[in-house]
């Protein structure tokens, strides 16, 4: 059983984060779809989808439009097990419905897909070559409680490394694991995502320092705790392979980070035991103007290629 602990006044989340779901995350086929664009990235995502910014007049309308895009993806026959293992949701997506059912419950109950919630509040300004997550307000416990109420399986939080600064990379990993332990205490499985900018001039050096810090971060977990790593596709094939065998790591996932779908799949294929968690690379060829058949064909092709690359 996953080692989870109580937070004040709450029952353990064992009934929901059960052996069945943990085992699925650890050994199931497929990949994690990232459908969690937030306020800053949503306009660009919609523009790529073919929706200009004059289609909405405020943030509420914008999130309604992007939810329609996500619902179209999630309801499509191509978006299903066994090729889709999990899906990461923005908070507003979790709080909306698909076919009159909360999105997270629709994914798990109707499609058998593990739902994750993006919990970070965005990135702080760059310092020491990195962007930490903005500090969580005092509402994190309340957000985790809401996630449990809606049967989420886990969470996801992103920070970014821009250069090989030892102090900055250490701070990134320490912050990620500090919050990961709090999330574990709430009975949820955290996705730890210290992204490395694919355009970093010293990307390979960043990866080397990050790997060392991640090893040390894993040592801070309790026996039985389990997390998921989401890491930028590395310069050296198999660079993060050791983590796939670590007892505290359910899976090692890869983010596309701006690589095209083709390049993302090629890089992922050379990294065994690493599965995709793509966002832009997943939706690269989807357009609002496509007919249902065209949309399904484009989505099926993307999912098929990403799932195949994840199976290596």
Secondary structure, DSSP 8 states (H G I E B T S, - for coil): -------TT---STTTS-HHHHHHHHH-SSEEEEE---HHHHHHHHHHHT--GGG-SSHHHHHHHHHHHHHHHHHSTTS-TTTEEEEEE-HHHHTSEETTEEHHHIIIIIH--EEEEE----B---BTTEE-B----TTHHHHHHHHHHTT--EEEEEEEE-S--HHHHHHHHHHHHHHHHHHHHTT-EEEEEEEE-TT-TTHHHHHHHHHHHHHHHHTTS-TT--EEEEEE--SSTTTTGGGGG-TTEEEEEEE-TT--HHHHHHHHHTSTT-EE--SHHHHTT--TTS-HHHHHHHHHHHHHHHHHHHT-
